[in-house]
Amino acid sequence: MKPKRGHLLLLWVLVCSGVTVAIEPISTTIAVGMAAALTGFLASYQNIFYYFHECCRPEWIRFNKTAGVPVDAFDPFTTTVVVSVGAALGRTIYNYLRETCDSRWLTYNATGLKTDLENKLFGQHLASRIVLKAVNGFMSNDNPKKPLVLSLHGWTGTGKNFVSQLIAENIYKEGMNSKFVHIFTSTLHFPHPSLISTYKSQLQQWIKGNVSNCERSMFIFDEMDKMHPGLIDSIKPYLDYYDKLDGVSYRKSIFIFLSNAGGESIVETALDFWRGGRAREEIDLKDLETSVSLSIFNNENSGFFRTSLIDKNLVDFFVPFLPLEYSHVVQCAMAEMKIRASEGEGSPDLDVANQC
C-alpha cells in the first residue's frame, strides 16, 4: 500500500524539520502516545523508505502468476527499520518532555524568592533576610566550595516547611514535585533505633545516587529533633569541603534541616525583647544564633546531639523562626484567601480572617 502525499509530508516534517525542539512539555503520557501513534503509522507503510528511492530488488519486483503484474512486497528487515526509527523518535520526544537537570527545568529566580518571602512569609524578618542572602549567594556562585546547609529552627507552625517550599519553587520548575527535591521525615523513614546502621548505609547511597544524577539536588530533613542521634553524621562527608568523593561532587547541592529544637530558646529571647519594650523586629541573628546552636548541640533527644555537623561548622546558617503574633496569623489567613480568590473561590474577608 502506498502512502498518500499528505502523509508523506507529515512524516517528512516530523522526522527532518526538527520541530520537536519547540514542543511545549505537557506530559510524558502524550510523548509516549505520539511515539506509539507514529510507530503505528510507519508500520502501516512498511516500504515507506523505498518509496523515496525505488530499487531494483526482489522485494519491489516480483512476478504474480495470477495477475501477471508487479506488486509491492514486504520483508522483515523493512519492519525492523521502521520500528527502530519510530522508537528512536519516541525516545527523543520523551527525553524532551521529562524533567532533566538542565536550565529548562532548573533556573534560580532570585526576584521570585525575594517577592515570595516579602509577600507570603509573615512575622519572620530574620528568617526572610537570612534565607534570601544564603540562597542568593550560593546560587550565584558557579563554583561553591561546599554544599549549602541551612538549619531551620522554631516551633511548629512558624513557617519552616513553607520556606523550604518557597526555595524549591524558585529553583525547580516543578517545585516540591521535582524529582530532584528529596524529603526525609524522621518518624517515617527512620523509625527504628535498632536499624540505625542500615539507615546510615541507605541514606548515604540515596544521596550519592541522586547527586550523581543531578548535582543541583535538594535534600530536606524534617523532624530533626526526632531523629536518632548519630544518624545524620553519616552524611557529614557530603557536606564538607571536598572537591569530589568517589568521583561525585556534592558542592552544588542544598541540604535543609527542619527542627523544633531550639524553639524554647527562641521564644525566651522574643519574650525578653517584649518585656523590655523592644519591638521584635529589633531581634538580630547575633541574639539567637549561639543560644540556638548550643541548645540543639547539647540536646540528647535531638538528631543534632553532639553532631560533627555543628562541631565542624558545616551548617552555614542557623535560621531562627520567631513565634507568631496574632496579627501575623491574620496576615497568613488573608494571603491564603487572596490565593483562593484568584482561583475563583470568593474574595478576601478581613472579618473571617480575624476569627482565626
Secondary structure, DSSP 8 states (H G I E B T S, - for coil): ----HHHHHHHHHHHHS-GGGG-----HHHHHHHHHHHHHHHHH-TTHHHHHS----TTT----TTT-S------HHHHHHHHHHHHHHHHHHHHHHS--SSTTTB---HHHHHHHHHHH--S-HHHHHHHHHHHHHHHT-SS-SS-EEEEEE-STTSSHHHHHHHHHHTTBTTGGG-TTEEEEEHHHHS--GGGHHHHHHHHHHHHHHHHHH-TT-EEEEE-GGGS-TTSGGGGHHHHSS-S-BTTB--TT-EEEEEESTTHHHHHHHHHHHHHTT--GGG--GGGTHHHHHHHHHT-TTSTTTT-HHHHTT---EEEE-----HHHHHHHHHHHHHHHHHTTS----HHHHTT-
